[in-house]
Amino acid sequence: MIIAVVVIFSIFYLFQINRMTYALCMQREIPEEKQTKIFRTINVLITILLVSFYVEILLTA
């Protein structure tokens, strides 16, 4: 049960972060070449955050 909630939360959270990143890139007029690096970095960092969140929940429950 907890796995399903964490996965749904993670997908929603990652989608929202990507939307905000896209809005930032458009507002700051960041070139396409740099956008891929920005998205990759942010997605890797958010994924690490979500995995550590899942491990913490798993170990405390």
Beta strands, then each sheet from edge to edge (+ up, - down):
end
